[in-house]
Amino acid sequence: MNSKQFKKEISRHLNNWRGWRTERKIIVIESDDWGSICMPSKKVFDSLLANGIRVDLCPYATYDSLANEDDFDALFSVLSGVRDSRGRPAVITANTIMTNPDFQKIEESEFREYGFEVFTESYQKYRSSFNPLEYYQQGMKAGIFYPQFHGREHLNIKEWMKQLRDPGSKYRKAFNEGVNWLGSKYNPRSGINLRATYDTNNSSDLDTQKAELKEGLDLFKEIFKMNSESFIAPNYIIHSDLNGTLKENGVQFIQGMKYQVFPKLGANKHEMKRRIQGGMNSSQQINLVRNCEFEPSQYSQTYDSVGECMKGINNAFLWKKPAIISAHRLNFIGNIHPENRTRNLKKFKELLSRATKKWPDIEFMTSVELGKLMSDR
């Protein structure tokens, strides 16, 4: 074991040694960004590259896009093809972005006012013959795809609109292609990440963010006919003052990484606070802490995504913790690069097969099911 591997193993132990414990071998797969446009098409990707915008340097700009029929069919086939100790299939908690920018409305306002469209309307524009809700409903009925709320949009509106008002900015050029994210290379100098919806350095933004949260949660309830009981902030950044709004609107469980990132008001900085599995925040919401990852699209093809995730699961079970796997949508998308979906689903299938064979008593759960189990302690 080299020094890098040693440090990674120590990090796993530090992440898992404290917090809620269970004798049960539980696997939760949390997948962010469903519903977001990200990169509209291969044609747009190629056009941006031809104009000198290096979208190929960002895996999200390279691979991520609205899921099409082939993406859903292939993913659902893998999920339904494996069973846990109770006979249940593998299930993905699909953290969904409810809206995307309405590029036409924004342009008509001469970049003075932001407008949005619900993600189902985005599908009508970009995948006109395809209704995503049919797949959501199919997946929910089969117990393999369970939506939760990820944000009204995956975009820091205030900072993005500033970029658009500069006719010479790269984001203004990307806007004409229907794109709002180009990669971290092109983040503004303000220190605000354009993908971090709830990032801010100004206390005056908090009331606006609270209203946007509520509107997004209302849209979720309207579309999916249920409250979202869990939530994860885009890019893991959100001010603690917004937890109360989440709680008032039915959110009991906060998904996330081992650290919560808080904006520092009045400064272009962030504060990191350690999260403990099953611990509670000041609004009495339970923390669900990701301690494994399956993110092959974010690494080189030589990286052992399956083996590293298996190590994460093993360490979680060693400390009697649930294994909560981060697996963003981009790993399962083939709209821009079909080989991305094919390659990664083969690895995903291998991961699920190896896990169920090594631990025959595994139980697949959604984030909400795990959160409710933690609530019963």
N, C-alpha and C positions, 0 to 999 in steps of 0.2 A: 504494500500500500504506500503510494507516494504521499508527499506532504499535502497536496491538494485534496486527495481522496480522504486523508486522515481528518483534515479540517472539516470536510463535508460530513463525515460520519459523526464527529463531535457536535456539529451544528444540529444534526438530527436528534441526538440524545438531549441536547439543551432544549430543543423545541418540544420534546415529548415527556420529559421527566416530571413536570408539574401538571396539575389540573385533574379534571374528571377522568375516572377510570371505569373500565368495564371488562368483564371476562369474555364478552362476546367479540367476535372478529367481524367488525363492521367496515364496509367499504362504501364511501360516498364519492361520487364523481361530480365535481362542480365545473361547469363549462360556461364561460362568460362571452358576451358580445352578440348573442343571437338577436336578430332584428336590425342591427346596424348595417348601413350600406358598405362602409369602408371603401374598397376599390370596386367600382361598378363593373368593369369588364377588362378582358385582356387587351382590347383595342385601346381603352383609356390608359391602361398601364404602359403600353408601348408608346403611345403618344406623349405621355409625360416624360418618359425616358428619352425620346427623340428630341425633346425640348430642353434637355439638360437637367431635368429634375430627377435626382437619384432615388426614386421610390424603391429600387431594387435593394437598397441598403437596409430597409425595414421589413421584417417578415410579415407584419400586418398589412402593410401597403402592397407587399408582393403576393400574398396568398389569400387574405381575408376578403370575403364578399358575402352578399346575401346567398344563403344556401338554396340550391336548386333541387329539382326532383331527384337527380342522381345522388346528390349529397345526402339527402334524407333517407333515401332507399338503402344506400350502402351502409350508412351508420346504423339505421334501425335493424338491418340484417345482422350486423355484428352484435348489437346489444341483445337481441332476442335469441341469439344462438348460444347463449351461455346461461346456466342456472345456478342459483346459490343453494344452500343447504335446505331452504324452505321451498325450493322449486320456482323461485322468482327470478326473472331475467335481470340483467344488469340495467341500471337506470341512470340517466344523466339528469342532473339538476340544471336546466337550461336558463341561465340568467339572461334576461331579455331586455334590450333597449327598446323603449316603446315608440320613439319617434326619430325622424331624421330631418335635416334641414330641408325646407321647401325653397329650392334654389330660385325658382321663378318669382316667388313673392319677395324674396330678399333683393333680387335684381330690380324688380319693379319699384321697390322703395329706395332705389339708388344706394343700397347698402346702409340705410339708416335704421331699418327695423328688421328684426329677426322673425322668421316664420317657420313653422314646422308642419310635417305631415306624419300621421301614424304609420308605423312600419308596414302595415298591410297595404297602405296607399303606395308606399315605395315599391312594393312588389308589383303593383299594377303597372307602374312605370317601367320597371326593369325586368320583370318576369311576367308579362301581361297574361299569359295563359295559366298561371300557377297561383293557387290559393294556399299560403303557408298554414293558415289555421286548420285546414284539413289534416295536415301532417301533425300539427300540435295536438289536435284532438285524437288522432289515431295513436300517437305516441303515449298520450295520457291514458287512453283506454287500455293499451297494452302494458302499461306500467313500465315504460322504458324512457319516457321523456316528460319531465315535469318542470314547467316554466316557473320562474321567480323573477322578481323585479331587480333590474340592474341600473336603472336610471331613466329619466325621461328621454335624454339623449346622451351619447358618448362624446361630448363636445363641450369645451368651455366657451360658451356663447360670447361672453363679454370680450375675451381676448381674440377670438376668431373674427368677430365683427370689426375689431380694430385693424386686423390684418387686411380685411377685405376693403376697408376704406382707403388703403394705400394702393393706387392703381399699378404700381410697379412691383408689388410683393408677389412672391411665388404662389402664395395662397390665392391671390386674385386670379392668377393664370390657371391654377388648379380648379378654382370655382367654375370656370367655363367648361370644365370637363365633368362637373358634378362630383368633385372630390373635396373633402374637408380635412384630410389627414395625409401628410406626406412623410412622416417619420420624425424621430427625435432630432435628427440633423437640422430640421427646419423649424424647431420650436422658437418662439419669440424670446427676445432678451429679457423680458419682464420676469422670467423665472416661472411663469405659469405654463404648465403643460396643456397644450390644446386638447388633449384627450381626457384631461382630468376635469370632469363636469363640475365638481364641487370644490375645486381649488380656488383660493382667493387670498389676497393680502389686505382686504378692506372689509371692516365690520359691516359696512352699509350693504354689502352683497348678501348677507345672511338671510334677510327677510325674503329677498327675491328667490334665493335657493330653496328656502322652505316652501314657498308657493309652488315652485317648479317640481319639488319632490311630491307634494300632495297631488298636483295635477297628473304627474306620471303614475302614481299609485292608483288614482281614480281611473285612469285609462286602463291600467292593468286589470282592475276589477271589472270594468265594463267589457273588456275583450275576453277575459278568461273565466268570468263568472265566479270569481273567488278572490279573497284578499291574498296578497303576497305576504307570507309570514316570515320570510327571510329577505335579506338584501345584502348586496356588496357594492361599494362605491366604485365607479370607474377609476382605474389606476390606484385604487385603495386609498384615495385622499378625500377626507371629509372633515368638517369642523364638528366637534362634539355637540355643539348647540343644536345640530340638526337631528340628533338621535331622538329628541322628544317628539319631533314631527313624525318621524318614522314610527315611533311607538303609538302615537295617537291614531295612526292609520293602519294598525294591525301588524306591524313588523316586530316580531319577538326575538328573532335570531339574526346575528350579524356575521355573515361570512367574511373571510379575509385571510391574510397571510399572518405570519408570526408577529409582525409589527403593524400597528395602525399608524397611518401618516396623517398628522393634523397640520393644517395651515397655521402659520404664525401671523396673526393680524398685525398690520403695520410694518411688516418686513417681508422680503422675498425669500423666506425660509420656511422649513417644515420641521415639525417635532415628531419624533418616533417614540411610540409607547408599546412595550411588549404586551402581547395578548396571550392569555392562558386558555387552554382548551377547557371549555365549559364555564369559564369565568364570566362575570357580569360587568357591564359598564354602569355608568351612573344612572342610566335610565332603566336598569334592571333587564337589559337584553342580554341573552346568552351568546358568548363568543364561540363560533365554529372556526377552528384554526386549520388551515391547509398545511399538511405535513408531508405531502408527496406531490410529485408533478409528472405529468405525461405531456410534454410540450416539444415533440420532435421538430416541428416547423421552426422553432426558435433556436435550434442548434444545427451543427453540421450533420451530414448524413452518417458520419462515422461515430457520432455520439450514441452510446447505448441507452436509449430512452427507456426501453423495457427493463433492462437490468437495473438501472438507477431507480426506477419507480418501484421495482420489487424490493430493493434495499430499503426504500422509504416505508413501504408497507410492513416489512419485517420489523423495522425499528419501532413503528407505531404499535404493533402487536406485542413486541417485547415489553413495552411500557404500559401495556393494557389500555391503549388508546385506539379510537377509531382511526382508520386510514382515510384521510380526506384528500382526494387527488385533484389538483388543478389541471384542467385540460381545455384550453380555450378553443373557441369555435374554429379558428384558422387551421387547426390540425386536421379538420375533417372536410375541408372545402376544396373542390376541384374545378370550380367555375373558371378560374384564371389559368391554373396549372393543374390539369387532371391528375398528373403523377403525384401531386402532393396528397390528394385524397387516397389514392390507391396505395401508395407507400405507407402512409401513416395508419390507415385502417388495418393493414396487414399486421403492423406492430401492435395496434390496439387489441386486435383479436388474440395475438400471442400473449399479451399482458393478462387479459382476462382468463385465458386458458391456463396459463401458468399459475396464476393466483388461486383459482378454484381447485387446481390439483394439489398445490402445496398446502392449502388450508381448506379442507373439505367442508368445514363448518362456517365458512364465510356467509355473511348476510349483506346483500346490497340494499342500501337505503337512500332516500332523498335527504337533502339538507334539513327539511322540515321534520321528517320522521326522526332523524338523529336529534334535532333540537328538542323535540317533545320527549324523547327518551331521557335526555339530560335534565329536562324540567321535572321529571318524576323522581329524581334522586331523593 
